[in-house]
Structures are given as C-alpha cells and as structure tokens.
C-alpha cells in the first residue's frame, strides 16, 4: 500500500496523522535530513545556483565538476571518472554505447533496469550466463559485455563475487552498477572498483548513483582514461545537463561528514545484528545496512506497531514484491532496539 507524505522520510514519518518509525529507502547515511549537511548544501546553492541547465561541452564551464571528478577518481582508485545528472543516466549511457554489433550484452541475475537496453533481460542464474558467454565467445567475433549490480540484495555478488569468477573475465568487458555500495562499503566508502579490478577483467567500468551513499542528486562512471574520454564525447553526455553543481560542491567538501555518518551507520548495523534473533530469517550482506525478507506477515506486523519498511513491487508492478528493512545513520539506538524487539516477537510465535 502506498503512503503519501509531505516531507522527506527520515527516521520518522507521519502517515494518517500518526508518527511511524521508517526503515526503508536508500538514504543510508541520513544526510538528507542532517542539519550540518543541509547548511553546507544551502551555502553551495547560494554560490552555484539551484541548477545548471547547460552542456558540459559549453564554452563556459564550471571548474567544480573537474575538481569533484579528480576527487572521486582518487577515492575509488581508478584512472578516471565522469559525473552526470543521475545514476540511471550513467547506466544508460554505458549500455547504449555498447549496444552495437561489435559488442554483445549479457545481463547477470538481478541486474538493475538502469543497465537494460531494448528487450534485454537478465539471466536467472550465473550458470546459464556463464554458458551463454562461452558459447558466444566460441562462435562470434563481438566482445561480450557483462552487466551486473554489485549489491544485488541476494548476497550473490558483493562481497566476494564468487559467482562472477566462474566467467572468462579476461575476455569480458565488465560493467558494474555500484549505486548501493559506493559511499558505504570499502575503505572510506570507495565502493567495489578496486576489488573487482583484482579479478582481472578485460576491462572494468563501474557506474553509480551518488544519491544513496553521498546524499546528492548525481551519477558517476569510473574507468580508464581512454574509456572516460570516449564516453565524454558521446551526444548523450554533451546533450544532457550535468549534475547540480551545488550538490557536486557539497560532495567535494563533506569527507568529514561522510566518515562520521558511516561510523554511526555501522554502529547501528552491529546493534541490529546483535539484537535480532534469528538473523537467518533475512538475506543480507556483510557491512551493508539492508535486510531482505519474503514474509508479508512481518510487514503487516511492523506496520501495526507503527514501523514502516520498504515494501513494493520493484521496478514495476509486474515484478516480485520487494520487502526490505533498511538501516541508516539517522536512526537512534532506541529505534534499532524497538524494531528488533518487534521482529523478534513476530518470529518467535
């Protein structure tokens, strides 16, 4: 059931004039309602304006984009980076570029719709993906491009990517959406780029939203200098407006805030796991604040206790129900204890 609200959903939301705890969404660091982060954003809006509806190819160019891209390149430990207005656009730019006769697109299980082109669908298993890629390599000249989500919420990919290692990666261009990882997982929130690079694919390209881990409306692509230069010369990049420069500037000056919020998030995550019994009722990944489940009765029980979680068909009405408890740095310890107490009471019946 959809609930309409009038303010950003922080740790609490008001539904039908009643306060509820909220354990959903993707604002993992709770930045969107953090007063210090908001004030910094406001100061940058005053300097850079509310938006910048001009091409990055214009003869007048804001230097903040290059500065932020250099910063992100250093954080992720890749050769080069480019920013865009959204993570969805980042994924579409990459998949559209490779949607040619010179390449063949293969979608891993649970790949996000941001990576999809035309009528492409994901393989149901890595075994079937592996078989299809090897058949293609044996019979076709086009280069296989395998696209996947780093955090697919099934535990199949992050943190070990064991299923991925079954593929002939040295012959594959690997495209990975790290929207739910960057800013959260890895040292200083650098995401999965370096971990995946160690698997030695023919080429690695990582794209992401910067909204989930960094709290700004923007997307990014990471890869080699040559590849990023090629992407920046596409009509899709040149014709689209960039990310809001105020957001980009806020990202560039918020390292201390991000570090503090990650610390709080992981404290909440550890408290949740320590107090939840049995943890086996959920699918989750190491060091990630999301806990998926398939018991609709639990959702109804929590709502009766005035606790709302992520619970809807995603990404369309035709797909399966997504039920997920999401922790954030905005939650207080009392919130964590309340939700675990409610979960435990339901599961013990």
N, C-alpha and C positions, 0 to 999 in steps of 0.2 A: 504494500500500500504506500502510495506517495504522500509525503507530508510537505506542505508549502510553508516556508518560513521567511522572515523579513530581514534577518541579519546573518552574517557569516556563522556557520556552525562550528563553534569552538568546543570546549569540553562540555558545555551545556547548551541546549537549545530549548526553545519554548514551542510546544505543539499543543494546540487546543487550550491555550492559556495555562498550560502546566509545564513546569520545568522538567526536562529529561536530561540524563547524562547521555553524551553522544560518543560512541566508539565506532566511528565509521569515517569514510572519506579517505583522503590521501595527504592531508596536511600533517605529515609525520613529525615535524619539529614545532608545530604550533605557532609558526611565525606570523601567520595572517592576522592573529589577534594579539600579538605581542606588542606592547606599547613602545618599547625601545626600537624594535624593527620598524614599526609603523612610522615613528617620528623620523627615522632615517630616510624612509621612503618618501615621506612628505617633503623633506628638505631637498631631496633629489628631484621631485616633481617641480618644485619652485625653480630649480636650476635648469632642468631639461624639458619642462613642459609635461603635459599629460600623455602625449603620444607623439610619434614622429612618422607621419604618413608620407615618407619619401623613400626612394630606392637607395640601397647601399651603393649603387653604381653612380649616383648623382655627383655632379661636380663639387657640391658642398657636402662634406662628410663629417660626422661626429667621431672624434677620436676615441670616445669611451668604448665603442664596440671592439676596436683592435686591442685596447688595454685589457678588456674583460676576456677576450679570446686568448690572449697570451697567458692570463692568469689561469684560465681553465685548462689550457694545454699543460701548464706546469703541474697543476693539481692532479690531473688524470695520468700524467706521464706518457703523453703521446707526442707525435711530431707536430700536429697542427689541429686547429679547431675552428669552427664557424658557428655563429649563433643565428637563430631565426625566430619568428614570432611565436612558434609553438612546437611542442614535441611531435604533434601529429604532422605538421608540415615537414619537419625534419625526416620523419619516416617515409612520407610520400615522395619527397624529393629523391631519396635514395632508391626506393623501389621503382619509381618511374624511370629513373636514369638507366637502371639495369633491365628494364622491361623491353628488351631488344632481341633480335635474332642471334646476337653474339653472346647472350647470356641466357641461362635457364633458371627461373626462380623456384626454389624449394622451401616450403614453409614448415618449420618444426611444430610439434604439438603445442597448442595454446598460444601461437603467435598472435600478437595484437593486430587489430584491424588497421592501425596506422601504417603497417608494413604491407598490407594487401593491395594487389592490383587486379583489376578486371574480375574474372570469376575464380581466381586462385583460392584454394582452401588449404588448410593445414593438414598434414599427415596426422593420423591418430596415434601413431607410435614412432619411436626413433628407429625401430627395426625396419618398418616399412619405408621410412625416409632414407635410411642407410642403403637399403636395397635399390630404391629408385635412383639415388645419386650414382651408385656404382654402375647400374645398367646404362645410365645416361653417359657416363664417362667412357664406357666401353663402345658406345655406338654413335656418339655425337661429338661435334667439334666445339660446341659452345661451352663456355665456362659456367659451372654450377655456382649459384649464389644461394646460400642457405641463410634464411632469416628466422630469428627467434627472439623471445623475451628473456632477459637474464633472470628476472624474478617472475616466474610463471605461476606462482602460488600453489604449485603441486609438489615442489621440492625436487623436481626432476633436474633442473638446471643449476641455479645457484644453491649452495656454494661450491660444489665440487665439479659440476658439469661432466659427470661420468658418462652419461649417455652420448654427449657430444663427441667424446673421444673415440667413439666407435666409427665415426665418419673419416673418410680420407681427407683430412683437413688441409694437407699440403697442396691439394688440387682445388680447394674451395675458397671462394670469397665469402667471408663470414660477416653477416650484418646482424648486430645485436642491439635491441632496444633496452636501455638500462634506466628507463624512466623511474622505476620504483627502487633502484639501487643507488644511483649517484646522489651524493649528499648525505646518504645514510650508511651504506656498507663500505668496507675498505678503510684503510688508514686515512684519517681526516676526511672521510666521505668521498674518496676518489672514485668509488664505483668499481667496476669489474674489468676495465680495459686491460690493465697490466696482467691480471690473472688469465684472461683469455689469450693475450699475446703469447704467453708462455706455452700455449698449446700448439703454436707454430702453424696457424692457417696460412694459406697462400696470401691472403690479405685480410686485415681486420678493420671493420668500420663499426663504430658504436654511435648510436643516436639516443636522444633522450628528451624528455620534458625537464625543465628546470623548476617547474612549479611545485613538485612534490617534495623534493629534498631541499630546495633553496628558497621557496616561497615567492617566486617571481614568475610572471607570465612570459615564458620564453622557451625556446628549444635549442638544442646544440647537436653538432655532429663532430666526431673525433676520428682522425685517421692520419694517413701520411700527408706530407706537404703537397705532393703531386695530386693526390685524390681530392683534397680540400680545395685546391686551386681549380680543379675541373668542376667541382660542384658549385663554386662561387661564380663560374662563368655560365651557368645554366640560366635560361629565361625564367625558371621558377624562382630562383634566388633573386635575380635582378628585378623581376617584376613585382615581387611581394614587398610589402612594408616590413621593416625589421621589428625586432622586439622593442618594447617601450624602453627608451634609454634610461629613464629614471629607475626602472627595475634592474637593468644591467649595471648601473652605477651602484645600486644598493647591494647587489651580489658582490661587487668588487670590494666593498668596504665592510663586509659583515662576517669575516672569518671568525672573529672572536665570538660573535653571537652564535654562529653555527656550531662552533666547538662546545659552547656551554649548553646549547639545546640538545646536541647529540648525547652529552653526558647525562642529562636529565632523562632523555628518552630511554637510554639503556638501563638506567636505574628503574624506571617504570617497567621495562620489559622483564628484568630479572625478578622484580616483585610479583609480577603477574604469573610468571612460571612457577615461582616458589609457592604461591598460594593456590594454584589451580590443581584440582585433583578430580578425575585423571586427565593429564595432559594429552594422553593418547587419543582423546576424542577429537582432536584438532589436527589439521595439517598446517605445519609451519616450517620456517627456515631459520637456521642459525643466525642470530643477530638481526633479525628482521621483525618489525613490530606488527605483523599481521597473522591472524589465526583463522583459517578457513574451516567450515564445518558444513554438514549436509542435513542437520536436524532442524526442520522448520519449527518444531515444537519449542526448541530452545529460543528461537527468535521471538515467538509469541510470549514465552515466559518472561524474557527480559523486558519486552515492551510493557507487560503488565506491571513490572517493577519500575517502570519509568526509565528504562535504559534502551536506547535505540542504537542499532548497528547497521552496517552495510547489508542490504538485503533487497536485491532487484535482479531482473534478467539483464545480463550484460554480454555483448554490447548491443543486443537487440532483443525484442520481445520473443523472438523465435529461439533464442539460446537458453541454456540452462540457468537456473536460479543461482546467483552468487551470494553466499552468506559468509560474512567475514567480520571478525572483531578486530578493530584497528586501534592500536595504542598511539598516543602522541606525547610530545614533551609538554603539552598544555595540561595533561591530566595530573591531578594531585594523588598522593598516596591513598587518601581516603576513597578516591574514585576507583582505584585499582582494587582495593580490598572489597569495595561494595560489589563490583561486577563479578569478581571471583567467588564471593560468597553466594551470589545469586546463581551463578553457573553450577557451583558445587551442589547446591541444594536441589537443583533440577536433575543433575546427572546421578545423584545418589538415590533417587526414587526408583 
